[in-house]
Amino acid sequence: MKTVLIVSATEKSRSYFLEFLHSCQYSDISPAANAAEAAVRMEAREYDLCIINAPLPDADGVDLALRAVRKGNSQGLLIVAEAFAEKARAAVEPAGVFLITKPLRRGTLRNAVQSMAVAHNRMSAMREQNATLKQKLEDTKHINRAKSILISGLKMSEPQAHRFIEKQAMERRITKGEVARRVISTYVINHYEE
């Protein structure tokens, strides 16, 4: 995790979180004094971690925490008074927001931030893997369609169509998926597809 948004009502508490995060080697930290300011910052930029010290002057922090984790790959930490913890927990934990209670202990905060860093890294790896698999699936669809076009339009056999796509990919130094997309666009324009 690299970017952090701190949302806390008082200058003293924002300074505490800034100092704490600097000690944890975070340097790209943005402070906000209320939910409205935080919402504007979240709209303009994606943060890896959002720490919300509730209550805020204009919100209880729950909706803001939920908003933080819904956008992209952000991790959210909501810090609330013990009396509000159960109500807040029921609202935020199903969405993946971490929750800790006041009085705040430095060790508890450190453990929460470290746990969120691990969760963030796992989510990032899973998103990357998901994107790779999605691209492979799209390429496979295009390759199968291109083979169908080559078989029906140019009367190739399935092995010939497969070999044609592989050979073009090697000769042109592009992926088989890109060759397939070119075949599709070329031959569909020329009405070879049935």
C-alpha positions as CSV (number, residue, x, y, z in Angstrom):
1,M,0.0,0.0,0.0
2,K,1.3,3.4,-0.9
3,T,-1.5,6.1,-0.7
4,V,-3.4,6.8,2.5
5,L,-6.3,9.1,3.3
6,I,-6.8,10.1,7.0
7,V,-10.2,11.4,7.9
8,S,-10.4,12.8,11.4
9,A,-12.1,15.8,12.9
10,T,-9.3,17.4,15.0
11,E,-5.9,18.6,14.0
12,K,-4.4,16.7,16.9
13,S,-5.8,13.4,15.8
14,R,-4.7,13.9,12.2
15,S,-1.2,14.7,13.4
16,Y,-1.2,11.5,15.5
17,F,-2.1,9.4,12.5
18,L,0.4,11.2,10.2
19,E,3.2,10.6,12.7
20,F,2.1,7.0,13.2
21,L,1.9,6.3,9.4
22,H,5.3,8.0,8.8
23,S,6.8,5.6,11.4
24,C,5.3,2.7,9.3
25,Q,7.1,4.1,6.2
26,Y,4.0,5.6,4.5
27,S,4.8,9.0,2.9
28,D,1.9,9.7,0.5
29,I,-0.7,10.7,3.1
30,S,-3.7,13.0,2.6
31,P,-5.6,14.4,5.6
32,A,-9.3,15.4,5.6
33,A,-11.2,17.0,8.4
34,N,-14.7,15.8,7.5
35,A,-16.7,13.4,5.3
36,A,-17.4,15.9,2.6
37,E,-13.7,16.8,2.2
38,A,-12.8,13.1,2.2
39,A,-15.5,12.3,-0.4
40,V,-14.0,15.0,-2.7
41,R,-10.6,13.5,-2.3
42,M,-11.8,10.0,-3.0
43,E,-13.5,11.2,-6.1
44,A,-10.3,12.8,-7.4
45,R,-7.9,9.9,-6.5
46,E,-7.9,6.3,-5.4
47,Y,-6.3,5.5,-2.0
48,D,-4.9,2.2,-1.0
49,L,-5.9,2.8,2.6
50,C,-8.6,5.0,4.2
51,I,-8.5,5.6,8.0
52,I,-11.7,7.1,9.4
53,N,-11.6,8.3,13.0
54,A,-15.4,8.6,13.8
55,P,-17.4,10.5,14.6
56,L,-16.9,13.2,12.0
57,P,-18.5,16.7,12.2
58,D,-20.8,15.8,9.3
59,A,-21.1,12.0,9.5
60,D,-20.8,8.9,11.7
61,G,-18.1,7.5,9.3
62,V,-20.0,4.3,8.3
63,D,-21.1,5.5,4.8
64,L,-17.7,7.0,4.1
65,A,-15.9,3.7,5.1
66,L,-18.3,1.7,2.8
67,R,-17.6,4.2,0.0
68,A,-13.9,3.8,0.5
69,V,-13.9,0.0,0.0
70,R,-16.4,0.0,-2.9
71,K,-14.0,2.1,-5.0
72,G,-11.2,0.0,-6.6
73,N,-8.8,-1.8,-4.4
74,S,-9.0,0.4,-1.2
75,Q,-8.8,-0.9,2.3
76,G,-10.9,0.9,4.9
77,L,-10.4,1.2,8.7
78,L,-13.1,2.7,10.8
79,I,-12.2,3.7,14.4
80,V,-15.3,4.2,16.6
81,A,-16.2,4.5,20.3
82,E,-16.9,1.2,22.1
83,A,-20.6,2.2,22.5
84,F,-21.0,2.5,18.7
85,A,-18.9,-0.6,17.8
86,E,-21.6,-3.2,17.4
87,K,-23.9,-1.1,15.3
88,A,-21.0,0.0,13.1
89,R,-19.5,-3.5,12.9
90,A,-22.8,-4.9,11.6
91,A,-22.8,-2.3,8.8
92,V,-19.2,-2.3,7.7
93,E,-17.6,-5.7,8.3
94,P,-19.7,-7.6,5.7
95,A,-18.2,-5.1,3.1
96,G,-14.6,-5.8,4.2
97,V,-14.0,-2.7,6.4
98,F,-11.7,-3.2,9.3
99,L,-13.1,-1.8,12.6
100,I,-11.2,-1.0,15.8
101,T,-12.5,0.7,19.0
102,K,-11.4,3.6,21.1
103,P,-9.5,4.1,23.3
104,L,-7.0,3.5,20.5
105,R,-3.8,1.6,21.3
106,R,-0.8,2.0,19.1
107,G,-0.2,-1.8,18.8
108,T,-3.8,-2.4,17.8
109,L,-3.6,0.3,15.1
110,R,-0.2,-1.2,13.9
111,N,-1.8,-4.7,13.7
112,A,-4.8,-3.4,11.8
113,V,-2.7,-1.5,9.3
114,Q,-0.4,-4.5,8.7
115,S,-3.4,-6.7,8.2
116,M,-4.9,-4.3,5.7
117,A,-1.5,-4.2,3.9
118,V,-1.6,-8.0,3.6
119,A,-5.3,-7.9,2.4
120,H,-4.5,-5.2,-0.1
121,N,-1.6,-7.2,-1.5
122,R,-3.7,-10.3,-1.9
123,M,-6.5,-8.4,-3.5
124,S,-4.1,-6.8,-5.9
125,A,-2.7,-10.1,-6.9
126,M,-6.1,-11.6,-7.3
127,R,-7.3,-8.7,-9.5
128,E,-4.2,-9.0,-11.6
129,Q,-4.7,-12.8,-12.0
130,N,-8.4,-12.2,-12.8
131,A,-7.5,-9.7,-15.5
132,T,-5.0,-12.1,-17.0
133,L,-7.6,-14.9,-17.0
134,K,-10.2,-12.6,-18.5
135,Q,-7.8,-11.6,-21.3
136,K,-7.0,-15.3,-22.0
137,L,-10.7,-16.1,-22.2
138,E,-11.3,-13.2,-24.6
139,D,-8.3,-14.3,-26.7
140,T,-9.7,-17.9,-26.8
141,K,-13.1,-16.6,-28.0
142,H,-11.5,-14.5,-30.7
143,I,-9.2,-17.4,-31.8
144,N,-12.1,-19.8,-32.1
145,R,-14.1,-17.2,-34.1
146,A,-11.2,-16.5,-36.4
147,K,-10.7,-20.3,-37.0
148,S,-14.4,-20.5,-37.9
149,I,-14.0,-17.7,-40.3
150,L,-10.9,-19.2,-41.9
151,I,-12.6,-22.6,-42.2
152,S,-15.8,-21.3,-43.7
153,G,-14.4,-18.4,-45.7
154,L,-11.1,-19.8,-47.0
155,K,-12.0,-23.5,-46.8
156,M,-9.1,-24.3,-44.4
157,S,-9.2,-27.3,-42.2
158,E,-9.2,-26.8,-38.4
159,P,-5.5,-27.7,-38.1
160,Q,-4.7,-25.4,-41.1
161,A,-6.6,-22.5,-39.5
162,H,-4.8,-23.1,-36.1
163,R,-1.4,-23.2,-37.8
164,F,-2.2,-20.1,-39.8
165,I,-3.0,-18.1,-36.6
166,E,0.2,-19.5,-34.8
167,K,2.4,-18.7,-37.8
168,Q,1.1,-15.2,-38.2
169,A,1.6,-14.6,-34.5
170,M,5.2,-15.7,-34.7
171,E,6.0,-13.9,-37.9
172,R,4.5,-10.6,-36.7
173,R,5.6,-11.0,-33.1
174,I,2.1,-10.4,-31.8
175,T,-0.2,-12.6,-29.7
176,K,-2.5,-15.2,-31.3
177,G,-5.4,-13.2,-29.9
178,E,-4.3,-10.1,-31.8
179,V,-3.9,-12.2,-35.0
180,A,-7.4,-13.5,-34.4
181,R,-8.9,-10.0,-34.0
182,R,-7.2,-8.9,-37.2
183,V,-8.6,-12.0,-39.1
184,I,-12.0,-11.2,-37.7
185,S,-12.0,-7.6,-38.7
186,T,-10.5,-8.3,-42.2
187,Y,-12.7,-11.2,-43.1
188,V,-15.9,-9.9,-41.6
189,I,-15.5,-6.7,-43.6
190,N,-15.0,-8.8,-46.7
191,H,-18.1,-11.0,-45.8
192,Y,-16.3,-14.3,-45.6
193,E,-18.1,-15.2,-42.4
194,E,-21.3,-17.1,-42.7
